[in-house]
Amino acid sequence: MQREAIVTDKIATSAGPFSAAIKSGDLLFLSGQTAQDPQSGDLIAGDVTAQTEQIFANLTAVLHAAGKTLSDVVRVGVYLTNMSDFAAMNAVYARYFTAPYPARSCIGVASLPLRAVVEIDLIAS
């Protein structure tokens, strides 16, 4: 199966050997996004609510570069450094999706790049 990298200048440049997204067949796999400012590449200031908002802006930019929207998302992975932030993250998350909601997992992790408190990845079709 052929793979195609999705490239956009609307998010920060990757800090490692990975693509923002890969299209393979009918599926689009988005790498995890933290709340990086698209211009500076720095993590934005703010709590899990502010970081989740920035992440959705970044994810939306990658989806748009591939000709997709959040309505095309079928699976979401959420990673939190503090599970007590779940309700605040979920309040933001709920504004971006409608029923039927994507399948989702939410995992507590010890740490994330740039000292982020949340990271989110997606699969779209």
SULLIN-V29486 format. One line per field, one symbol per residue. phi: phi as a letter, one per 30 degrees, with the letter a starting at -180 (. if undefined). Layout:
phi: ???
This chain:
phi: .dcbdcbbccbddecbdacdabcbidcbccdeccddddddiddddkddddddededddddddeddcibbddddcbbccbcdbdddeddddddeddcbbdddddabbbdbdabeiidcabbbbbbb
